[in-house]
Amino acid sequence: MEKMREIFITRKNKADTERYVAVNGENMLVQTGKLISVPERFAEVILESQRCDAAAERFIEANSN
């Protein structure tokens, strides 16, 4: 049995109900707007994506002036 991890993906708008996530040829749709459990390998990809989004937002904000 694979280790599971809880994650939360914020919705970008009302119609944003799920995200497609792929890892090494395996894929799944992950619900947004609620705390859910996903296999560890998918959680790592989702969390890295969220870190990259946050870094991009900080960069844009810092360089927008």
Sequence and secondary structure as in RCSB ss.txt:
>XXXX:A:sequence
MEKMREIFITRKNKADTERYVAVNGENMLVQTGKLISVPERFAEVILESQRCDAAAERFIEANSN
>XXXX:A:secstr
   EEEEE   SSTT  EEEEEETTEEEEEESSSEEEEEHHHHHHHHHHHHHHHHHHHHHHHT  
